[in-house]
Amino acid sequence: MRTESELEERLARPSSGLVEDLAKLDGDIMILGAGGKLGPSLVRLALNATKGERRVVAVSRFSEPGLGEALTEEGASVVRADVADEDALRALPDVENVVFLVGAKFGTQGAEHATWFTNSYLPGRVADRFRASRIAALSTGNVYPLLPVTSGGATEETRPEPVGEYAMSCLGRERVMEHFSHEYGTRLALIRLNYAVELRYGVLVDLAQKIVAGTPIDLATGQVNVVWQGYANEVTLRALLHADAPPYVLNLTGPELVSVRQVAQALGRELGREPVFTGEEAPTALLSNASRCHRLFGYPELTPAELVEHTARWVAEGGPLLGKPTKFERRDGRF
């Protein structure tokens, strides 16, 4: 993966399991939020896995020039729409399967009203509009509390205790959509993801950039979960088959507990730079246990060690970045 086209090809490469699972679904697939940071690769993955046997509808405002045209050329049915607009939402075609990716995190501090609108109110409008569909909705592991690093991480049975308004609004997303699942029997899968990484963004990119710049790395959040974005895309699509009423809840992350100190040192060796650290590891962190996910779908194809190697090379060679830091080190929920 030396170029963006090679990276995009890898992100959109379907496994045999994905092909088999999507073949079991009835009807077309609509992806709401197809223009976001993970939307385009997820659209391409769905196109490759379905091989033109069903329509893949990509919905977004498509503010990035040329993206809508590119997805159209690749076979997607592109709909330019702002799903926050009630008329535009009503005008969307009826489909049997909906993947909901719309959400707000970055810059939410100071714009809490907009955060709650996007993360809590809008999902309810979508759940109401597509109450007869299967819905796989992307949520976040931030709905869980900080837990002891010796705990093994939060399971799907762990009681949500979100820290900060962003995380609270994400739990709001789940609860509002859950209401429609109970009220109308809407089949819903809630996917609690943390932290997806690829070569243009994610925890590893954040750390690599700090190492290159000589910026101290705060060790208070000393352990994290990471997962290859291609696997996260695949699980999001395959979760449609498990959507149910009441909702099916699924943690999505890698199987390893990753030490920030150790992974930064590994990145530093690859980059030829010594990382600078500040602080000490706290006894708690935001951690998820994704054993249910791994039993259903197997393990991610790329390990953290492989991702470290790929990321270091990408950053060292000046590969393009999305410029969206995860702020994984924040412990107060302010993003």
N, C-alpha and C positions, 0 to 999 in steps of 0.2 A: 504494500500500500504506500506508494511513493507519490501518487498524484490524487487529486480530488476525484477524478473519474474512477480510479482504482478503488478508492475508499468507498465511493457510492456503490460500486458494483459489489463489493464485499458486504456492505450493509443490506443490500437488496437481494442477497443470494438465499433462496429458500431451502430449507431442509426437507427431506422426504416426509417427516412428520407433519410439517406445516401444510404441504401439498395434500396429504391425506386428510387432515382435519378440515381444511377449507372445502374439500370435495364433499364433506358430509353436511355442509350448511346448505340450506335452501336460500335462493335469491341473491340479490346483489349486495355489495358492500359500499357503504358511504363513510368517508373519513372527514370529520369536522375538525378544522384546524390543520388542514393539509399544507399550509404554508409556513408553519412554525419550524423550530429547529430540528424536530424529528419527523415532522409530517411528510416531507418529500420522500425520504427513504422508506417510510412505512407504506406510502402509496406504491412505490416501485416494487417493494417486496410483495404486496398483495397482487400486483399485476403479474409478476413473475411466477407466483405460486398458483394463480388461477389460470394462467396461460390463455387468456382471452375467452374463457368459458363462461365468465360472468362479468357484469359491468362493475367497474371500480370507480366510484364517484368521489372526486376530490373537491372539497368545499373550503374556500378561504377568500379573503380579500386579495391575496396574492400581491402584496406590496413590493416584493422583490422582482425587479424587472426580468422578464423572460421566463420565470419559473412556470407560470400557468401554461405558456406556449410549449415549453419543454415537456411537461407532463402530458399535455394533449398529444404531442407527437409520439410519446411512449405508450399511448393507448388509454389513458385515463379520460373519464368524462368530467371535464373541469367545469365547476360552477363558481363564478365570482360572486361572492355574497358575504355580507357581514351578518353572522348568525345572531348578533346582539340586536339586530333590527327585526322587529316582530313581523313585518310584512315579508322580509326576505326569508325568515325562518319558516313561515307558513308556506312559502312558495317552493321550498325544496321538495324534490320528488320523494314519494313514499318508497322506502327500501326495507328489506327484511333485517339487515344487519348494519349497525351504526357503531363506529369507533369515535369516541369523544375525546379530543386531545386539547381542547381550549382551556387555558388557565393563565393566571398571572402570578409571577413570583418576583422577578427582578424589578427593583424600583418601587416595590409596594410600600415601603416605609414612607409615610407622609402622604400616601394616596390610598388610605385604608378603605374609603368608600368605594373607590373603583375596584379594589381588590375583592371586596365582598360581592359586588355586582357580578364580576366575571367568574369568581370561584364558587359562589353560592346561589345567587338568583338565576343566572343564565343556565346553569345545569338543570334547574327545575323546569325552565321553559323548554329545553331540549327534551327532557324526559317526558313532558306532557305531549309535545308534538309527536314524538316517536314512541308513544306508549305501547304500540302493538309490535314494536321491533325488538330484536335482541340488541342490547347496548353493552359495549365494553368501554368503561370510563376510566381514564387515567387519573389516579389520585397520587398520594405521596406517603412515604413512611414518616413524614413529619407529623402526622396525626398522632404518633406514639410519643410517650414521654422519654426523656433521657433515662437510660437504664445502666446498671453496673456492667462493665465490659466483660465480667465473668458470667453474665446471665445467659449468654447464647443468643441474645437479641429478642425483640418482640415477635411473638407469633400472631396469627390472625385472631387468636382468642384474647390477646392482651387488650385491656381496656384503653381506649384512646384518651390521652391527656395532652393535647397539643400545647406547645409553647409559642406564644406570640400570635398576632392577628393573622398572619399569612397561614399558619398551620390551622388556626381556628376556622378560617374561611374554607380551607380544604375539607375539614371535617363537616362543615356546613354543606359543601358539595355532596358529600356522601349521604348525609342525613336527608337532604331534600330529595335526592334521586331515590333514596330508599323509600321515602314516602310514596312515590308513584309506583314503585315495585309492589308495595303492600296494598295500595289502593286499587290498582288496575291489573296486577299480575304481570307487570312489565319485567321481562327477563333481563337481569342486570349482573354484570361482573365489575367489581370495584378493584382496581389494580393499584396497590400501594408500592410505588417504585422509589428506590434510592440506591445508590446514585449511578445513573447511566453515564457511561464514558465512551467517547470515540476520539478521534485524533484532533478534532477541532475544538472540543470543549470537554469539560468534566473535571473531576477532582485531580486527575493526573496532569492535565494541561495546566490547571491552576498552580500545582506544585512545581512543574517544570519551568513555568514562566518566572516564578519567584526565585528559583535557583539560578536561572540565567541572569536575572536582574540583581541578585544579591540581597533580595528582600527577606527579612527574617520570617520564618515559618512558625506560627503559633502552635504549640503542641498541646494546648489544653484539650482540644478534641483530638485525642491521640489515636483513635481507632475509627475506621469507617468501613462501610460496605461499598463495593463498586461492582458494576456489571456491564459487559459489552453491549453497546447500543443495538447491535444487530440481533442479539438474543432478546433484548427488551422488546424490540419491534415484533419479533416472532411470537413471543408469549402474549403480547397485546392482541394480536390477531387470533391466536389459538384460543384465547380466553372466551371468545364469542361462543364457542361450542359449550362452554360451561356456565354461561349466563343463566340465571335462575331467579325465581321469586320465592322467598325473600332473596336478596342479593348474595351472590357468591363473592367472597372476599379472598384476595390473593396477594401475598407479599411477593415482590419481584426484585431480586437482587442476586449477587453472587454468593457462593457458598462459603467464601473465606472471610475471616475478620482481618482486615488489612491495617497494619501499623503505619501511621503517617510517618513516623520517624524512619522506619525501615524502608518504606517505599520511596521516600525522599532521598535517602542515601543511595538506593538503587538507581534512581533517576540521575542523581549527581554523578555516579560512576559512568553512566552512559553519556552524559553531557560533558564530562571532564571538569565539573565544577563541584566545589564542596558546599553543601547546603548550610545555611545559617539558621539556627533554631533559637526560639525564645520560649520561656515558660516550661512547664512540666505537664505530663499527661494527667488529666483528671480521671477519677475512678468511674465516671459515667460518660456515655456517648449516645448518639442517635443510631441505633442498630436494629436490624430486622433479621428474623429467621425465615428464610424462604424455602424450607424443606418441602412444604407442600408443592410449591412450584417445581422444584427439581424432581420430585417423584412423578409429577405429571409429564414434564417436558424434557427431562434430562438436564445436563449441566451446560453452561455456556461454552462455546467452542474455543474462546480465547481466555486464557488465564490472566490474572493480574501481572505475572512476570512477563508474559508475552506482550500485554498491553503497555507495560513500562517501556519495553524495548521499542515498540512501534511509536509510542508517543515521544520518547526522547529523540528519535531520529527525525520525526516530523517537525518538532520544534526547532531542533538544531539546523535543519535544512530550510527553515523559514516557510513551512507550510502554512496555508491560510487558516486563520482562527476565527471563531464566531464572536469573540469578545464578550462572552456572557459568563463571568465567574460564578461558580456555584455558591460561594460563601458558606461552604460546608463547615467552616471553623466557627461560625456564629452559634452561640449557645443561648442567646436571648430571643431567638425567633424573629429578629429584625433583619429584613432583606431589602 
